[in-house]
Amino acid sequence: SDRAAPSARLGFVLIDAGGVIAATAVHDTADGYHSFSARVPAGGYLLRVAAIDTLGRHGNVERPFDARVAASRGVRVSDLMLAPPPRAPRDPLDPLVDRITGAAVVAYLEMLAATRESLPDQVRVAMFTEAGGEILPPVTAELSRAVDPGETQEAMAVARVTLPTAKLPPGRYVARAEVLSAGVLVARVSRPFSIPE
């Protein structure tokens, strides 16, 4: 017999603080997973997601969030994202919400600046216990630069590094990135995560 999970239809709607739909889409998936991105103005939003499978089982969830990126020294730095390593280097990343179950995790962030010259030149990522004890000293991320396709044509850099997690015991941890320009700290961003039992 076929034990594969039934396919599902996923839909989302992103609503701004004024109640206006900022983005929406529907996606059919065989494995129950889907990731998406949307370009929206800074502000508060409510994300509503619903799913139904071929057996008629359904559910929904909503999460408020704030889409604002603070600028420091003329540079805007995104949240730090964590994702399992992709199967192939050019495959898109599928960000994790909290739990890490693999032997490694990719730490990723984006930086935007008005000119290419003002982009930071180094990003270091370290891991800590929830109590603040360092368990992995800072690892320097690989930087790749591009021009943001938006109307402002800002210079953009992506920092990405793979961190080992296989030897971490179950518990709560924090990945922390330091963004530097000519040795000066521009921003510090963190992402909590857990290793399950």
C-alpha positions in Angstrom: 0.0 0.0 0.0 1.1 3.6 -0.6 2.0 5.1 2.8 2.9 8.5 1.3 1.2 11.5 3.0 -1.7 12.9 0.9 -1.0 16.1 -1.0 -2.2 19.3 0.5 -3.2 22.8 -0.7 -1.7 25.6 1.3 -2.8 29.2 1.2 -1.6 32.4 2.9 -2.7 35.9 3.2 -0.6 38.8 4.5 -2.6 41.7 5.9 -1.2 45.1 6.8 -2.1 47.3 9.8 -4.8 49.0 7.8 -6.5 45.7 7.0 -5.4 45.7 3.4 -4.1 42.4 1.8 -0.4 43.0 1.0 0.3 39.5 -0.4 -1.5 36.2 -1.0 -0.9 32.9 -2.8 -2.1 29.3 -2.9 0.4 26.4 -3.4 -0.2 22.6 -3.8 2.4 20.5 -2.0 3.1 16.8 -1.7 5.1 17.0 1.5 3.1 19.6 3.4 5.9 22.3 3.2 6.1 25.5 1.3 8.2 28.6 1.7 7.6 32.0 0.1 8.8 35.6 0.2 7.0 38.8 -0.3 8.3 42.4 -0.7 6.2 44.7 1.5 6.6 48.2 3.0 7.9 48.4 6.6 5.1 48.0 9.2 3.1 45.6 11.2 1.4 42.6 9.5 -0.8 39.6 10.3 0.1 36.3 8.4 -2.8 33.9 8.1 -2.0 30.4 6.7 -4.5 27.6 6.0 -4.2 24.1 4.7 -6.5 21.2 3.5 -5.4 17.8 2.3 -7.1 15.3 -0.1 -8.8 13.6 2.9 -10.5 16.9 3.9 -8.4 17.4 7.0 -7.8 21.1 7.5 -6.3 23.7 9.8 -5.1 27.3 10.0 -2.8 29.5 12.0 -2.1 33.2 12.2 0.9 35.1 13.4 1.4 38.8 13.9 4.9 40.2 13.1 6.7 43.4 12.5 8.5 43.9 9.1 10.9 46.7 10.0 14.6 46.6 9.6 16.5 49.1 11.6 19.4 50.9 10.0 22.8 51.2 11.7 25.6 53.3 10.2 23.6 53.5 6.9 23.2 49.7 6.6 20.0 47.8 7.0 20.5 44.2 8.3 17.9 41.5 8.2 17.0 39.0 10.9 19.4 36.0 11.2 17.8 33.0 9.5 18.6 29.4 10.1 17.9 26.6 7.5 19.0 23.0 6.8 21.8 22.8 4.3 20.2 22.5 0.8 20.6 19.4 -1.3 22.5 21.3 -4.0 24.4 24.6 -3.4 22.1 26.7 -5.6 18.9 25.3 -4.2 16.8 27.8 -2.2 16.9 27.7 1.6 13.9 26.5 3.6 14.2 28.5 6.9 13.5 26.8 10.2 11.2 28.2 12.8 12.9 26.6 15.9 13.9 22.9 15.9 17.2 21.7 14.3 17.5 18.0 13.8 20.3 17.7 11.3 24.1 17.6 11.6 24.5 21.2 10.4 22.6 24.4 9.9 23.0 27.3 7.5 23.0 30.7 9.1 22.0 33.5 6.6 21.4 37.2 6.6 21.0 40.0 4.1 22.4 43.6 4.2 21.4 46.6 2.2 23.2 49.9 1.8 22.8 53.0 -0.4 26.2 52.4 -2.1 28.4 49.3 -2.6 31.3 51.0 -0.7 29.3 51.3 2.5 28.4 47.6 2.7 29.9 45.7 5.7 33.0 43.6 4.8 32.7 40.8 7.5 30.0 38.8 9.3 30.9 36.4 12.1 28.5 33.9 13.5 28.8 32.1 16.9 26.6 29.8 18.9 25.7 30.1 22.6 23.7 28.2 25.2 20.5 29.9 26.2 22.3 31.0 29.4 25.0 32.7 27.3 27.9 30.3 27.3 29.8 30.1 24.0 29.7 26.7 22.4 31.0 27.5 19.0 33.5 30.4 18.5 32.8 32.9 15.8 33.0 31.5 12.2 33.4 34.0 9.3 30.6 33.9 6.8 31.0 34.0 3.0 29.8 37.3 1.6 28.2 37.6 -1.9 27.2 41.0 -3.3 24.5 42.0 -5.7 22.3 45.0 -6.5 18.8 44.8 -4.9 16.2 44.5 -7.7 13.9 47.0 -6.0 13.2 50.5 -7.1 16.0 52.0 -4.9 18.7 49.9 -6.6 20.5 49.5 -3.2 23.7 47.5 -3.0 23.0 44.2 -1.3 25.2 41.6 0.4 24.3 38.1 1.6 26.2 36.5 4.4 26.0 32.7 4.6 27.9 30.1 6.7 27.3 26.4 7.6 27.6 25.6 11.3 27.9 22.1 12.9 25.1 21.0 15.2 25.6 17.2 15.3 27.3 17.2 18.7 24.9 19.6 20.5 22.9 17.9 23.3 19.2 18.5 23.4 18.4 22.0 24.7 17.9 25.7 23.9 20.6 27.7 22.0 21.2 31.0 20.3 23.0 31.7 17.0 24.4 35.3 17.0 25.9 37.2 14.1 28.1 40.2 14.3 28.2 42.5 11.2 31.4 44.5 10.9 32.7 47.2 8.6 36.5 47.9 8.7 36.6 46.2 12.1 33.8 48.3 13.6 30.6 46.6 14.8 27.6 47.7 12.7 24.9 45.4 14.0 24.4 42.3 16.0 21.4 39.9 15.3 20.4 36.7 17.0 18.2 33.7 16.4 17.2 31.2 19.2 16.8 27.6 18.3 16.4 24.2 19.9 17.8 20.7 19.6 15.0 18.2 20.4 15.3 15.1 22.5 
